[in-house]
Amino acid sequence: MLKLLSETDFYSLRDSSEPFLIGSSDTDNKTVGDFVHDIATVYPYFSARSESSFLIFSEKIYEFIVIFFTALLAKKKVCLLNTNKYAYIKDIFNDDAFFVSDSSETQLSVSQLLLCNSANAATTECLDCSMLKGLTISPSADIHFYTSGSTGKPKIIEKKFSHLEREVEELFTCFGEDITDSLFLTSVFHYHVYGFLFYVLLPFAVQCPIFSSRINYLETCAGFSSWKKITFVSSPAFLKRIVKIPLTPSTQWTVFSSAGALDAAGSSNCADIFGTEAIEIYGSTETGGIAWRKQRTNPLWCPFPCVSLSAAPDNTFTARSPYFDGTVVGGDLIACNDNGSFTLLGRVDSTVKIEGRRIDLKDIDTKLLALPDCADCHTIYHKTSRREQTVSFIVLKKGSDLYTLYTENEQAAKKHIQDYLHSYFDKTLAPKKIYIVDTIPKNAMGKINHTQLESLLHTSTPYEYTAQPIDFTGDHYSVKININFPENSRFFRGHFDGFHILPAVAQVKTAFDISKKLFSHSLYIKTAKKLKYTNMIHPDTPLILSLDFFPQGRKLSFSFSDSDKNYSSGILHLESEGV
């Protein structure tokens, strides 16, 4: 049974004990009734605002859904942001807009409202949700998505709520039997159109609970063995890099993949791990889902029944569907077959997808050229067997402040550029590597020579890093370093073919070598103690190397970690040469 939001009487659900959200612990679980009460908590604040547009961003899935549903019930135009970077947001902000997020610039912290409500049990019990009586979500409500624009200004994709609900209906028609009565998990962002449709609207429509956090590691999936059916909303970026671990064979998995092309290795990986082929969804923010496939069964794309495609002789295409008004020109090239199926041939423009998120490479170049120190630049997309990333090549103006800094401290100059770009783009999309070059190579026709540029990537550099300022506390120096080991690092040679991991000795050597550069000491390793290697380090994994140097005690402690887990740590006791 399908329950569309525009047909939902939220007030009638206030006492429902049906599961809505499964948390990391039982205390974090939410019922449908809890969800309705949280909407009622926030609604008075939203309805009292005079602004007609709400700019919404929240990394927390549950809070995001509360914000979104409440804003629609309050008859606001909802603008779904894909970042909380204020330099990005200010380009679309106006006096008639209200910014709701958990960033420092937010005008209202919904998390604080909900926290206060949870802490006050009496308020929760007395809240009768009466203000929700007679309120429904209008099918004509405006929903705006924002994507990169070639001018650097975010591009608005306008939708009516009815467009999104029509797509949910189509998904239920095609896949309803597979997803009904399942728990929904996701490894993608809920505020992008794919994650939004499949992890916000679809679970509510089929009355299935969702998990409270994004899945970053396959090990987390193994923790849901008690569920008979699970729907996993994922992406090629996740499916191609996971390592097989035992999953409960009695669980029936349905796996969706979108926001990029799933290669043959990723498809095979999915089938081996989950016991089912991934259902790949092809589409865009503008078009919604256009087609689907199970590539091992049939590599061709099959348009959804309600979608009409028209291909031109140059392989461009236009699409029509109930998901949008009029026609939309596709951003890809396709080759159509007589039965209506088609093959993807590649992109028309400079837009790429990284970890399921879209970025126009020209957008990065536009921001770089806005730097007064930048004379020229070019950004490319670079893909390895495990990672996708953007890489920028920059020509600095001779005599500029940044050029002077570059001649004195190359790493500091690159960090300055990266910090600047991080104010506009999330770290997933911002260039992982910065190359400062004398010129952007071009041919006689003035076109950029990509072969020459990409040749700079194929070096044997063992690691790439940028260091934060060094702190001195008491008797020791400390520093945190952003570091990664590229796939072509010499450390991975022979260790192992087809499954590279960073040797333990290379981790120790890296920590020690960088300490000599940053702390300017001339000591040597005497002994290594308390060495722990808790997780494997693969190529192109973004890491933080923490160093603490005790000059009097001649001791260096190190650890490799990221935001989710520790990889290794140890203590190096040092000595002078000849001692």
Summary of the structure (lengths in Angstrom):
residues: 579
radius of gyration: 25.8
end to end distance: 77.6
largest distance: 84.1
contacts: 1818
relative contact order: 0.07
helix: 30%
strand: 29%
